Amino acid sequence: MKYAIVTGASKGLGEAIAKRLINEKIAVVSVSRTENDRLKKWALEKGVDYKHLSCNLSLEKEVQEVFMEIAHLIFQNDPNELLIFNNAGVIEPIHTVGNLDQTPIMRNIQINLIAPIYITNLFLGKAQQTDTKVQVINITSGAAVRPIEGWSIYCSSKAGLNMFTQTAAQEQKELNTHHKIIAFSPGIMDTDMQAQIRSSSEDAFKELEKFKEFKEKNMLRKTDVVADALVNLVLCGDVESGKIYNVNDLLN
C-alpha cells in the first residue's frame, strides 16, 4: 500500500496535492491546524483511506508527538512506499532587518525549515527497519536563490531547505538506499500567502506593486495546475534525488 503525508493540507497547494493523491487512490494523512472537510468528503466518495491529524508546526513538542503518532500509524501497515510532502510554509515576517519581531522569526524558521528536517529525519530513520521506499518532497521557493528585500527570513529558511534537501539526498546515495529527496519550487500561485504579501506595506516590501500586478493581470497559477505537475513528476518514478525542480520547467 502507498501512503502520503501532506503538511499544510487544509488549503492552497497542500489541498490540491492531497486531492490529486486521493484521485490516484493513495492513502493520505493530512496534517494542519484545521481539517479540510472537502478532502475528508472526497476521500470517502473515492473509497480512499484518509486521516487528519491536527498539528501546529511552529510548536516543537507538538510536531514530535504528532509525527511519532503518524509514523506508528503508517508503519504498522507495512507500506511499500511513503510520499512525504513538506508543503506547509509561512512568509511572515515581511520587513527589513532591524525592524523584525522575534516571534515571527522563530515561527518562520520552525515551520519552513526545522519541521521538514525533523519529519524527514524521523521517517528515514523508521524506514531503516522496513522495506518501505520513502520519497520526500520539500516545497521550496524561487526566493531561496535570490535576495528579496523584506523577505530575509523567508529567503533564508527556503535556502536552508534547499541545502538540506541536497545534502540529505547525497547521504542517501552514499548509503545506497532507495530513498529519494527533492525540492520543488511552485512559482507564484493564487493562494492566501499571495494575499498576505499584497497586504504588506511598501516600507516593508520593496516589490509590493509587482506582486499586486501579478494578481491584477491574472498571472497567478491555479494550485491544482501546480499540484498536477508535481504529482505527475513524483509518480513517474524517475525523479533525480537531490534536484531542485521548478514548476516552469515541468509545464513549459
Stockholm file with secondary structure:
# STOCKHOLM 1.0

chainA/1-252         MKYAIVTGASKGLGEAIAKRLINEKIAVVSVSRTENDRLKKWALEKGVDYKHLSCNLSLEKEVQEVFMEIAHLIFQNDPNELLIFNNAGVIEPIHTVGNLDQTPIMRNIQINLIAPIYITNLFLGKAQQTDTKVQVINITSGAAVRPIEGWSIYCSSKAGLNMFTQTAAQEQKELNTHHKIIAFSPGIMDTDMQAQIRSSSEDAFKELEKFKEFKEKNMLRKTDVVADALVNLVLCGDVESGKIYNVNDLLN
#=GR chainA/1-252 SS CEEEEEETTTSHHHHHHHHHHHHTTCEEEEEESSCCHHHHHHHHHHTCCEEEEECCTTCHHHHHHHHHHHHHHHHTTCCSEEEEEECCCCCCCCSCTTSCCHHHHHHHHIIIIIHHHHHHHHHHHHHTTSCCEEEEEEECCGGGSSCCTTCHHHHHHHHHHHHHHHHHHHHHHHTTCSCEEEEEECCSBSSHHHHHHHTSCTTTCTTHHHHHHHHHTTCSBCHHHHHHHHHHHHHTTCCCTTCEEEHHHHHC
#=GC SS_cons         CEEEEEETTTSHHHHHHHHHHHHTTCEEEEEESSCCHHHHHHHHHHTCCEEEEECCTTCHHHHHHHHHHHHHHHHTTCCSEEEEEECCCCCCCCSCTTSCCHHHHHHHHIIIIIHHHHHHHHHHHHHTTSCCEEEEEEECCGGGSSCCTTCHHHHHHHHHHHHHHHHHHHHHHHTTCSCEEEEEECCSBSSHHHHHHHTSCTTTCTTHHHHHHHHHTTCSBCHHHHHHHHHHHHHTTCCCTTCEEEHHHHHC
//
